[in-house]
Every structure is written in C-alpha cells, then in structure tokens.
Amino acid sequence: MSISLKGLTTSKSDFTDARSAARPRDLHQIGRLLTSVFLGALLLLAAAIVGLLLYGSAHANEIYEGVTVGGVDVGGMSRAEARVAIHDELASVTDSPILLVNDEQKFYFNPSLSGIDVDVEATLNAAFAYGRSGSIWSRTQKWAGALVDGHDVPVQLQLDTAKIDATLQGAAAQIVRDAEPAFLTYDANGQPTVVPELPGITFDTEATRQLIIDRVVNKSSDPVVLVTSIRTADTTVEDLEGGAAQLATLMSAELIVSGLDRTWSIQPAEMQSLLSYKKGDETVEVDRASIEVFVSQIAQQMDQTAKDAGITVDENGKLAAQPGRSEVTVDQLATTDAVVAALQNGTHDVSLVYSTTPQKISDDVASAAAERGEELLNTPLDVTWDGGSITLDRGDLLRALTVRIRDGQDDPFVFGFDGAVFQDVLEQTFKNINVPVKEPRLRLVDGQIVPAQEGENGKEVDVESSIAAIVEAASTGSGTAELTVKKVEPTLSMPVISQIYLGDVLAESSTYYGDSSDARRQNVEVAAELQNGWLIAPGAQFSYAEFIGGVTADQGFVTGFGIVEDGMGGVTTAPVIGGGICQVSTTIFQAAFWSGLQIDERYSHPYWIQTYGEPPRGMKGLDAMVNIDEVYGTLDLKFTNTTGNWIAVQVIDDGAVLTTRILGTDPGWTVDISQPEITNVIKPDTSTQYTDSPELPEGTKLQVEYAQEGFSSSIHRTVTDKDGAVLADGDLVSSYGASENTILVGTGTATPVADDSNS
C-alpha cells in the first residue's frame, strides 16, 4: 500500500489521507488503556466479592454487622448474646403505660396487662434472619447496606387481640353513644317545638389497637388519639321544622264539630296526643283511632231510634199527645273523615254528618186521638144488678183505659178497657153480691152419716160475662152495663153421702180426765159432744173453733180453771168459763198427728200438763192449746184432710177417759214419729205463790198449779205413702215455761168449783 501511495501527488486530498492514516494508532492506545482499567476494576470486584464471601462465612453464627432491634445494636452477636441483649433492653417496653386521649378525656393503657408482650425469640429470629435469604447478590447487598447505613429489625410482639379489645372497650363505653334523632315535643305553653338531634360517636377498635401496637413497637411515649367517628342522626331539626310549623297552625284554635243544635270541641291541649309529624311526612298525621272514639261518643249522645207520637196522661189527668221523635243516625265514618281532614288542613270547623228518618205517627194524629179518648172517659158508666147499682167514674175508666196501635193506619189509635182493672175495682162489690152456697154439714151419729145442717142456695156474679159487658159498654160509651148473677146450688146430695166410707181407723188417742172436778169434767164432755162425729171432705180443713162454736153458758159450759193472761205479760191458772176444753183439742190433735194429716195451726200450752203425755199416743210436747175469744183473737187447732177421701173425727168420753179417732179410708201411709228430744230444761221456783181470787169465797185457799220444769221439745215426724214417697217430713217444736206452786186465796163469796189446774 505504501508504494501505491507514493505515486499520488500532494494535494489537499493527500493531506486528508495522511490524517486518516494517523488515527488508528491513537485508538489502539486508548484501547489498551481501557483494557487495563477494566482488568483493574475486575480485580477489585473480585477482591470485594471474595471479601464479602469471607464476611458472610465469618458471620455464619452471628448477626450481621449494622443490624439493630428496636434501636438495640445486636450486630456481630451470637444468638445467645443477642437474646440477652434483647431481653435486657426490650423486655420492659410493654411495662410503660400509654396515654389514650379523646378530646378532654384521658385513659391509660398498660400493654403488658392488656395482652401485649415482647416476643424475644421471634424478635431474635427476625434479627438473625436478616441477610440470609435470597441470591448471593441480594444477600451481599443487605450485608453492605447494613454495614454502610445500618438496618433496624422491628420488635416482634405477642398479641392477645381479644384482651386488647376488651380493655379498649372500657374506654369506648365512656365515649360511644348512639345518635339521637331530633323529635317534636311541646313546650310549657303547649306550643310545638323541635328538640335538636344529637350526633352519635363510634369507636374504631381495630385502628386504635394498631396505633397502640405501633407505639409499643417504636417505643414511643406519644399519646394515642382514640380513633372515633361521628354518626349523623337519622332525623335532624331541618327534617321537622316544617311539621312543627304545621302543628302550630293547627293548634292555634279549638276544633268545633257542630250539628243537631249541639257543639263538641277538641281543645289545642287535646290535639297534642292526636297529632304527630315525622321525617318524610308531607302532612301532619292524625290518630284516627282516637278521632273514631271521639265521634263514637257524639253518636252515643245523639243517635236515637224513631219514636211515634203516643198518648199519655198530663198533670191534670187529661189525655194528651206524647210527642214523638225522628230517627237520628250519626254517620261516624264520614264525620271521622271530616274531622281528620280538618286537622290535617288547618281548618277548625266541622259539620256533623248524620241522617234523619221521620216518625210514622205524627203529633197531630196523636192529639186528635187523645180528644176522642177524652169523650169516652167523660161518659160515666152505671153498673146495675137486681137490687143495686154502682157508677164507674172517670177515674175508674181512666185506670182501665188501654191504647192499642194499629200499624199502617191513618188513625192508628184503638181505645179499649182492661177488664182485669174493672174486676179489681168491683171486687168488693162482687163479694157483697155473692152469697156462698151452704153445703149440708155431715155428721156421724150412731154409726150413720146424717145431714146435721141443711144446705142453702147461694148466688154468684158471673165475673167473665159481667166484665165483658162492662168493657163493651165503656168502649162504646153507652153509659150502662148489667151484671150477670147466677144461682149456685149445693153439690152434696144423699147419693153422694151413701158412697162415703168411714170403716178404717186411721189413728186414735186417749187422755184421762177422771180426776177432774165436776165443772172441768162437764166442760170436757160438752166440748167432746160438740166435736164428735163431724165429717171433713177431701182437701177440706178441720177447725176446732168452728165446730165448738162459742164457749158460753148457753152451750152448756161452766166455770172451771184454765190458763189465762195475768195482766203483766204472763199467764196463770184462774177460774174461767169452759176450763178444760184444751183436753179435747189436745186429744184430737194427737189422733190427727198420728194419722199423718197436714197440721195447719197448733199452739203449745205455756207450761206442760203431765196428763197429756200418757202413752201410747201421748208424748212430752204433744199438746194443743185453744182459746176461743172473738175479742182478743182465737187460737185454733186446724188440720187438712189430705187422705183423698172423707174422714170423720170421732170423740168419745166415758166419764174418765177421753178417746178420739180419725175414721176414713186407710191411704196406706207409714207414719214414723220419734221420741221427744228434750232441751233447754228450766228448773222451777219451788216457793209458793199466793194469788187473790174474787171467784173464791173469802178465806178459801186452793192450789191450782204445781212446781215443775220448763223445757223445749222436738218431735220428728215422717209420712210416706204406700210407694215410699215422702209426703211430710218435719219437726214439731214446743216450748214450755216452768210452773210454780200457785195457791189462789179467795176474796169473794163464790163457791169453789175446781181443785185442779188442767186446761
């Protein structure tokens, strides 16, 4: 090449070529220099790598240099050395309380007592693990980084999350609150007002926990601000202000419901419980149920059924129209709707919604009928009969007047008269007209039934036909009516008498009177004769007083001794006409009692008379006192013939023994009578009492009573029929006082007529 170049001339192009020929030599020199530098750097890198590898090998059992744990230098330490260092320096990290703050509230949190402790082994493992994972390149970078800048390994903690959170909840309980919505109420003046809402506070336990952990890890003493957030209430003042304004308008005046000449009101104070407003409402809400009750009360006052006009008697005793009334029905649904709408719309006047139905009978029709009724009442009614008459005046007619209503008629009132009222008015008149029929009185004489008294016709008002005639006359205004009086004939006839059977002795009783005085014996036998043989029809009543008649001398009675009132509220034995007739009544009573007949009237003596208790029919307490006295009242012995057939009362005396029998047809009854139960025994006063007696000659003394006990007696009687059915079951109870030794002292001129006290 150089040879060929030599043949070229010098020129500018030749100079350029010469410069170009010199450049390769400079590049070569540069290349050599760069190679030397690279090789040097490579040798240095190799040396560094070898050094780092030797560093890593040297720290196989040691923590790499520059490593710290929570600020504690543990580089170059073995595990054992680092464990001691970590324990000594970091173990107390969790003993220092951490201040928790929320606004002005402060709380202290003790980590070690609340579930936070240093995990020494985990912390040691983290420090030892630094620079021991990844590629050799990444590890050497970590070694170099720790050597140059250092590396702090975070302290590892043992966390009991539940315990930490439980501790935090103690603080949270004093902080957290629910949001309270705004609400409507009423102030002291009754005006609606809104109570503002109260925001709620929530507590973020997890975030607060993490802040505490960070403080422990960083060994920081800075307070921890509790992590909270505000919860807005669902309802705010703005939500309710419009409703409060509406309520104020509604409550500015009372609401008045008017109708049927009445008014009812709801006062503003009452509206408080009826009106409400809540968020989202466009209008005030009304408590419809309460309005329904309010309207219902109005309906109870005003609802009424239709009442036709009627006829009444005014204060002057005149017939007059009784005004009727229309039916009124409150439309409760429509009225309730109207009240609710008024309360919602702010209006204060409501018209009661109701309907009316006129009465069927007008007041005018009733007035015309009352005038017609007055014409009937103003016409007196003469009631006549053979031998007399009586006039029914306006008062009588008014009492009996009846008014009947005929539905659907132009003149619905029909006047009539109540026959029962007329019958009541004329009851005494009918009794005066009536003459009872006298049936023949039958008596058993010498074994034959004979009429002891002739029968007589009676007369009787035919009440039914007579009242019908009176009602007809009063209804037509004729002015007169005649009674129908019928003749009534006796029903008992000889053919009937022939069919009477008296062949059975139903029961008998006997008492002794043989030691009586002549006067007393006479009275007993006279009474026996008067009572003997009388027949009692089925269902009829025996009366001792009726059959004995008057106890007078005309009847054959004489003065004997009997029990009489002493004038001081008590009784005593004294001379009296008819003394001794009680022995006859007692003996008859005993026979009737043992027969099982129904006893209607019976009286015990004031004190017990021993001769009345002789067996077999006599018992202590089985007596019957009578007193025939038209002035002071009669004490009678009465019993009813319940056998269903005729019976006769037979009384026989023989001068010493008095016997009575109940004759008739045996009904097949069983009569069980208990022995007397004696109670309330009263001991007598055994002293002697002297009583003046003008019936005895002066100076004469006669003992008429003897001292004996008083007592109460109860005798039980059960009567059953032949089929075992109980006809009677009861107790005969008697009470007797104690008697005294009583001696009469004569003060008169009469001759003694008795020496005993039997009555």
TIGU-277585 format. One record per residue (C-alpha): z, x, y. Coordinates in pm, whole numbers, padded with zeros to 5 digits, always signed. Layout:
! TIGU-277585
ZXY;...
//
This chain:
! TIGU-277585
+00000+00000+00000;+00078+00269+00248;-00259+00414+00201;-00431+00095+00284;-00223+00054+00590;-00319+00379+00725;-00666+00250+00769;-00566-00011+01020;-00577+00060+01400;-00288+00048+01624;-00276-00274+01783;-00029-00544+01862;-00068-00677+01516;+00012-00341+01386;+00340-00332+01577;+00439-00666+01427;+00369-00544+01085;+00585-00238+01147;+00888-00459+01243;+00839-00665+00940;+00840-00360+00721;+01183-00251+00853;+01368-00597+00786;+01402-00570+00405;+01609-00262+00441;+01872-00448+00664;+01904-00737+00422;+01971-00510+00141;+02257-00352+00327;+02405-00689+00409;+02380-00800+00051;+02567-00501-00065;+02840-00567+00188;+02876-00930+00086;+02895-00838-00276;+03175-00602-00204;+03364-00869-00013;+03318-01129-00285;+03431-00894-00551;+03736-00813-00347;+03819-01180-00294;+03765-01249-00660;+04001-00970-00747;+04261-01113-00507;+04220-01467-00654;+04252-01336-00998;+04559-01149-00897;+04703-01470-00736;+04632-01677-01041;+04784-01418-01263;+05083-01413-01029;+05123-01791-01033;+05093-01796-01408;+05359-01537-01431;+05565-01755-01177;+05526-02063-01391;+05620-01873-01703;+05923-01730-01533;+06044-02085-01438;+05986-02242-01780;+06358-02338-01793;+06424-02358-01422;+06337-02593-01143;+06060-02458-00930;+06148-02292-00606;+06148-02504-00293;+06247-02824-00478;+06538-03025-00335;+06704-03350-00447;+06821-03572-00164;+06841-03259+00051;+07029-03057-00211;+06846-02731-00294;+06806-02702-00670;+06504-02461-00676;+06535-02185-00935;+06830-02361-01104;+06856-02431-01472;+06931-02786-01587;+07297-02715-01620;+07319-02556-01278;+07118-02835-01117;+07330-03104-01290;+07643-02958-01143;+07484-02928-00800;+07351-03285-00807;+07680-03429-00929;+07885-03238-00675;+07660-03316-00380;+07526-03664-00453;+07783-03841-00670;+07972-03965-00363;+07661-04100-00192;+07738-04456-00315;+08102-04444-00207;+08030-04479+00163;+08021-04843+00287;+07703-04961+00456;+07732-05180+00764;+07532-05503+00740;+07468-05681+01067;+07324-06017+01173;+07342-06084+01543;+07713-06055+01616;+07819-06092+01253;+07919-05779+01060;+07970-05722+00687;+08048-05408+00488;+07865-05335+00167;+08019-05088-00081;+07733-04966-00303;+07943-04839-00592;+08140-05164-00608;+07831-05377-00574;+07608-05241-00853;+07453-04919-00701;+07530-04578-00860;+07351-04234-00864;+07173-04174-01192;+07239-03796-01222;+07033-03747-01537;+06737-03942-01407;+06754-03750-01079;+06777-03417-01269;+06480-03514-01486;+06274-03603-01178;+06351-03268-01016;+06276-03072-01333;+05954-03265-01393;+05808-03167-01059;+05502-02932-01111;+05500-02969-01486;+05226-03229-01534;+04850-03227-01469;+04597-02938-01478;+04693-02578-01416;+04522-02611-01082;+04723-02918-00975;+05045-02765-01103;+04989-02435-00922;+04914-02630-00607;+05253-02806-00640;+05428-02472-00700;+05260-02321-00399;+05329-02629-00189;+05699-02626-00278;+05715-02252-00202;+05547-02295+00135;+05665-02642+00258;+05934-02738+00009;+05949-03069-00188;+06236-03321-00186;+06272-03536-00501;+06422-03884-00427;+06765-03956-00568;+06738-04182-00874;+06977-04481-00877;+07127-04713-01139;+07088-05069-01004;+07268-05388-01118;+07041-05627-00930;+07238-05937-01018;+07560-05779-00893;+07395-05656-00573;+07251-06002-00505;+07580-06172-00581;+07752-05950-00321;+07482-06025-00068;+07522-06399-00127;+07873-06372+00010;+07727-06270+00344;+07437-06511+00308;+07678-06805+00268;+07800-06745+00624;+07451-06713+00762;+07224-06952+00578;+07206-07312+00694;+06969-07599+00633;+06753-07720+00911;+06890-08042+01058;+06626-08278+01190;+06656-08445+01526;+06773-08805+01499;+06814-09117+01706;+07159-09249+01793;+07328-09445+02067;+07546-09310+02346;+07870-09458+02475;+07673-09706+02685;+07472-09823+02385;+07155-09655+02504;+06926-09484+02250;+06932-09106+02270;+06788-08823+02062;+07016-08560+01914;+06816-08230+01908;+06718-08067+01583;+06899-07757+01453;+06673-07487+01302;+06765-07359+00960;+06823-06993+00860;+06705-06849+00530;+06813-06518+00380;+06571-06273+00214;+06789-06124-00055;+06518-05902-00203;+06415-05743+00127;+06776-05684+00230;+06851-05532-00108;+06563-05289-00067;+06685-05181+00276;+07026-05106+00132;+06874-04906-00152;+06669-04709+00099;+06986-04631+00298;+07157-04505-00015;+06858-04301-00127;+06822-04145+00217;+07197-04101+00257;+07160-04281+00586;+07455-04423+00777;+07239-04650+00989;+07340-05021+00978;+07122-05254+00775;+07000-05559+00961;+07010-05853+00722;+06664-05990+00665;+06659-06356+00772;+06403-06604+00891;+06412-06925+01091;+06319-07255+00925;+06195-07520+01161;+06337-07875+01122;+06100-08142+00994;+06176-08370+01289;+06205-08246+01646;+06307-08401+01973;+05941-08437+02064;+05886-08643+01748;+06145-08904+01853;+06135-08919+02230;+05865-09187+02230;+06066-09404+01987;+06381-09369+02197;+06188-09496+02498;+06062-09794+02297;+06414-09876+02178;+06548-09856+02532;+06287-10110+02642;+06366-10346+02353;+06740-10326+02414;+06716-10388+02785;+06794-10758+02731;+06905-11000+02463;+06650-11171+02238;+06676-11551+02253;+06547-11794+01990;+06521-12148+02124;+06430-12484+01977;+06570-12830+01894;+06773-12817+02217;+06965-12515+02092;+06952-12141+02151;+07054-11844+01939;+07061-11484+02054;+07059-11125+01929;+07252-10908+02173;+07146-10550+02256;+07452-10414+02078;+07347-10602+01763;+06998-10453+01784;+07139-10108+01709;+07171-10200+01341;+06838-10385+01335;+06602-10132+01496;+06501-09786+01381;+06237-09525+01453;+06140-09214+01261;+05883-08939+01283;+05533-09064+01216;+05604-09425+01313;+05383-09576+01576;+05618-09864+01648;+05985-09941+01608;+06083-10056+01259;+06283-10380+01228;+06532-10453+00947;+06356-10765+00823;+06624-10849+00567;+06884-10881+00844;+06649-11096+01052;+06598-11319+00747;+06976-11367+00725;+06988-11447+01099;+06712-11707+01063;+06870-11846+00746;+07190-11913+00940;+06988-12101+01201;+06827-12305+00922;+07166-12390+00774;+07270-12533+01109;+06951-12721+01187;+06790-12821+00857;+06857-13186+00782;+06718-13445+00549;+06578-13764+00688;+06831-14044+00712;+06722-14401+00750;+06890-14620+01004;+07162-14832+00847;+07419-15096+00924;+07783-15027+00997;+08086-15200+01146;+08166-15091+01500;+08510-15054+01661;+08503-15425+01750;+08450-15532+01391;+08089-15629+01460;+07786-15533+01255;+07578-15273+01435;+07287-15044+01367;+07381-14698+01246;+07117-14466+01395;+06901-14271+01155;+06753-13926+01198;+06430-13746+01127;+06398-13471+00869;+06405-13122+01021;+06298-12812+00830;+06306-12467+00987;+06009-12254+00882;+06215-11947+00801;+05919-11723+00715;+05728-11797+01036;+06041-11773+01251;+06133-11441+01091;+05781-11310+01159;+05809-11420+01522;+06147-11250+01573;+06028-10926+01410;+05712-10926+01623;+05914-10988+01941;+06148-10698+01864;+05853-10469+01798;+05657-10580+02104;+05943-10572+02350;+05943-10945+02422;+06274-11131+02440;+06194-11500+02396;+06105-11658+02060;+06036-12022+01984;+06194-12160+01667;+05926-12264+01419;+06013-12593+01249;+05866-12921+01129;+05995-13280+01150;+05940-13591+00938;+06033-13932+01087;+06284-14164+00916;+06143-14456+00715;+06374-14725+00858;+06389-14730+01236;+06690-14803+01451;+06523-15120+01583;+06482-15264+01234;+06849-15195+01161;+06957-15362+01486;+06763-15681+01403;+06919-15692+01056;+07271-15646+01199;+07218-15956+01416;+07111-16153+01110;+07419-16038+00918;+07642-16146+01205;+07513-16503+01165;+07636-16506+00803;+07978-16369+00895;+08029-16618+01174;+07999-16916+00936;+08344-16979+00772;+08341-17075+00401;+08561-17362+00277;+08652-17326-00092;+08769-17659-00241;+08908-17788-00569;+09070-18106-00689;+09391-18120-00492;+09337-17842-00239;+09119-17608-00038;+09122-17267+00130;+08900-17119+00401;+08745-16772+00378;+08724-16649+00737;+08511-16380+00899;+08748-16106+00785;+08723-16217+00421;+08346-16242+00441;+08319-15901+00606;+08526-15739+00331;+08293-15881+00068;+07966-15822+00255;+07713-15597+00078;+07393-15449+00213;+07108-15352-00019;+06798-15160+00086;+06450-15252-00042;+06221-14954-00006;+05880-15007+00147;+05957-15346+00302;+05915-15439+00666;+06262-15592+00654;+06440-15370+00402;+06797-15501+00451;+06918-15759+00197;+07264-15907+00260;+07486-16021-00022;+07853-16055-00111;+08067-15875-00366;+08218-16134-00600;+08493-15889-00703;+08619-15883-00343;+08625-16262-00332;+08809-16263-00664;+09066-16023-00521;+09110-16237-00209;+09152-16555-00417;+09361-16401-00694;+09686-16566-00586;+09507-16894-00525;+09372-16886-00880;+09721-16814-01011;+09860-17106-00818;+09595-17337-00958;+09624-17212-01313;+09877-17388-01537;+09947-17187-01853;+09898-17370-02178;+10217-17413-02373;+10173-17341-02738;+10412-17517-02971;+10713-17288-03031;+10765-17246-03405;+11099-17210-03578;+11211-17166-03936;+11454-17447-04014;+11598-17487-04363;+11306-17288-04502;+11044-17497-04323;+10830-17399-04026;+10852-17670-03764;+10735-17701-03402;+11056-17661-03206;+10880-17733-02881;+10570-17947-02820;+10264-17779-02681;+10118-17876-02342;+09767-17855-02199;+09705-17606-01923;+09433-17559-01667;+09248-17252-01561;+08997-17159-01293;+08660-17061-01441;+08650-16742-01241;+08296-16642-01326;+08127-16968-01228;+08358-17022-00930;+08290-16677-00786;+07916-16726-00840;+07931-17049-00639;+08126-16880-00360;+07879-16589-00344;+07587-16830-00330;+07745-17035-00052;+07831-16727+00152;+07481-16580+00110;+07308-16897+00224;+07556-16980+00499;+07613-17330+00360;+07982-17323+00457;+08134-17483+00141;+08188-17396-00228;+08379-17578-00504;+08590-17409-00772;+08537-17492-01138;+08873-17569-01302;+08885-17618-01681;+09143-17782-01906;+09297-17546-02164;+09439-17693-02486;+09693-17529-02723;+09534-17335-03007;+09819-17364-03255;+09784-17660-03491;+09950-17777-03809;+09670-17646-04033;+09734-17302-03881;+10109-17340-03935;+10057-17416-04302;+09891-17079-04352;+10186-16873-04219;+10359-16668-04490;+10719-16554-04446;+10803-16464-04805;+10882-16093-04762;+11196-15944-04613;+11073-15651-04405;+11429-15534-04330;+11780-15671-04281;+12108-15560-04126;+12465-15685-04124;+12764-15631-03895;+13125-15750-03935;+13291-15979-03681;+13564-16133-03899;+13849-15976-03700;+13720-16108-03368;+13911-16356-03159;+13818-16719-03180;+13642-16702-02846;+13437-16400-02943;+13360-16547-03286;+13238-16864-03116;+13013-16665-02880;+12867-16463-03172;+12793-16775-03373;+12646-16963-03074;+12416-16669-02999;+12325-16644-03367;+12231-17011-03376;+12018-16975-03061;+11831-16672-03204;+11790-16789-03561;+11452-16878-03705;+11214-16810-03419;+10861-16710-03521;+10668-16430-03346;+10289-16438-03361;+10088-16120-03445;+10086-15897-03137;+10340-16118-02954;+10672-15992-02818;+11023-16097-02915;+11262-16133-02619;+11634-16185-02684;+11687-16319-02334;+11403-16570-02368;+11538-16727-02685;+11906-16732-02583;+11840-16898-02250;+12132-16896-02007;+12473-16767-02119;+12667-17063-01990;+12931-17311-02099;+12657-17572-02132;+12508-17361-02410;+12846-17352-02584;+12961-17009-02474;+13323-16946-02384;+13506-16668-02200;+13564-16360-02411;+13584-15992-02341;+13277-15795-02255;+13173-15475-02081;+13126-15531-01709;+13094-15320-01393;+13428-15216-01249;+13313-15225-00885;+13349-14846-00848;+13024-14737-01012;+13165-14752-01365;+13229-15012-01637;+13531-15167-01801;+13617-15431-02057;+13712-15759-01896;+13705-16132-01960;+13352-16265-01924;+13173-16573-02049;+12967-16502-02357;+13159-16186-02452;+13034-16084-02798;+12665-16172-02776;+12576-15799-02793;+12675-15802-03160;+12387-16042-03225;+12138-15832-03024;+12258-15513-03199;+12220-15664-03547;+11871-15798-03467;+11774-15458-03320;+11886-15275-03635;+11671-15500-03855;+11369-15460-03625;+11421-15081-03611;+11433-15052-03990;+11127-15280-04019;+10920-15024-03826;+10837-15265-03543;+10747-15134-03197;+11061-15129-02980;+10971-15213-02618;+11309-15243-02444;+11657-15148-02560;+11979-15024-02396;+12281-14848-02544;+12637-14951-02457;+12834-14747-02203;+13063-14639-02488;+13028-14658-02863;+13159-14959-03060;+13263-14850-03407;+13185-15176-03591;+12812-15133-03507;+12783-14817-03715;+12866-14959-04058;+12621-14865-04338;+12376-14924-04486;+12175-15015-04173;+12428-14931-03907;+12429-14579-03768;+12615-14397-03495;+12387-14461-03196;+12200-14765-03333;+12308-15046-03098;+12151-15271-02837;+12338-15398-02532;+12210-15705-02346;+12315-15858-02016;+12170-16194-01920;+12203-16205-01543;+11949-16373-01317;+12113-16232-01003;+12156-15862-01085;+11878-15833-01339;+11862-15882-01712;+11900-15605-01968;+11695-15737-02257;+11607-15648-02614;+11231-15666-02673;+11006-15562-02959;+10644-15637-03052;+10518-15778-03381;+10280-15502-03490;+10251-15609-03856;+09930-15810-03805;+10089-16127-03945;+10351-16380-03830;+10715-16278-03856;+11042-16471-03819;+11382-16346-03701;+11650-16496-03925;+12013-16476-03810;+12291-16592-04044;+12665-16598-03979;+12937-16689-04228;+13249-16656-04014;+13294-16287-04092;+12958-16116-04143;+12653-16149-03923;+12321-16085-04103;+11972-16063-03956;+11644-16043-04144;+11285-15984-04037;+11073-16214-04254;+10696-16199-04286;+10420-16033-04490;+10502-15683-04614;+10250-15450-04441;+10314-15169-04690;+10474-14938-04433;+10707-14649-04508;+10990-14614-04258;+11176-14280-04260;+11491-14264-04044;+11701-13950-04005;+12075-13931-03986;+12200-13923-03624;+12216-13583-03454;+12536-13589-03250;+12561-13362-02947;+12741-13340-02610;+13072-13458-02751;+13321-13557-02477;+13692-13560-02556;+13867-13878-02432;+14160-13909-02198;+14437-14031-02428;+14659-14159-02149;+14686-14534-02097;+14520-14709-01808;+14661-15040-01678;+14428-15283-01503;+14525-15605-01326;+14354-15913-01465;+14379-16251-01289;+14229-16409-01601;+14557-16344-01792;+14892-16509-01727;+15123-16309-01509;+15320-16054-01706;+15088-16066-02007;+14962-15729-02142;+14654-15699-02362;+14488-15372-02486;+14112-15414-02466;+13988-15051-02509;+14098-14761-02724;+14050-14390-02657;+13751-14245-02842;+13498-13961-02796;+13182-13984-02593;+12862-13827-02733;+12485-13825-02741;+12294-13945-03045;+11936-13878-03151;+11780-14065-03444;+11426-13976-03551;+11203-14248-03694;+10858-14207-03854;+10650-14509-03956;+10342-14460-04177;+10102-14718-04319;+10005-14753-04682;+09729-14496-04637;+09968-14238-04493;+09853-14272-04132;+10135-14229-03880;+10192-14547-03679;+10502-14435-03488;+10689-14108-03460;+10971-14059-03210;+11339-14026-03130;+11586-14299-03037;+11818-14127-02791;+12150-14279-02679;+12436-14154-02462;+12792-14283-02465;+13084-14206-02241;+13440-14151-02364;+13651-14468-02363;+14017-14487-02261;+14326-14669-02371;+14299-14966-02136;+14558-15242-02105;+14500-15549-01894;+14804-15676-01705;+14792-16048-01626;+14829-16159-01267;+14716-16520-01311;+14805-16835-01501;+14525-16838-01760;+14589-16824-02130;+14477-16506-02318;+14151-16569-02501;+14085-16240-02679;+14261-15944-02827;+13969-15707-02887;+13701-15527-02689;+13392-15580-02899;+13093-15680-02693;
//
